Amino acid sequence: MREIVLDTETTGLDIMDGHRLVEIGCVELVDRVVTGRTWNTFLNPRRCNHAEAFDIHRLPDAFLRKQPLFRERVRDLMSFLASSRLVMHNAAFDLAFLNNELVLEGMEPIRGSRAIDTLSMARSIFPGRANDLGALAQRLGIEIIPGRTHRALSDARLLAAVYVALLKHREDHA
């Protein structure tokens, strides 16, 4: 079974305020094993970062203005995703931004039924505890390499390890 672990970075938190994607990172899993195949792109959002978003991902506006537009990368992205299940941490957020970009290009949005939300999964396994990606990695014994978080591909790699560990934890405690 092929799954794609996907993470995004954005100019801000709300598409209703016109915020856009600035980076997409994907990691392929086959039968819950990382294959080494990845897909990553930076994007020109055609707007400036919100200060709080920049403080998280540190992608300068000047750098992003030189990157391709979503429409220039969307075919490659959709080819990489194919019909695979998508694994995301807080899937509603990533899907909202991804689907906003797809709709702006006149394309069909990705159905929510394709998504596995590791945040929801973590909340059901560890209710009442911190379930952000860093807290989960620490709780599950997964090493976080300093300086390699809040970039889409690095976070997708970390999420792939967290996802597999969550599945194992759930199976071991069923």
Disulfide bonds with the S-S distance in Angstrom:
none
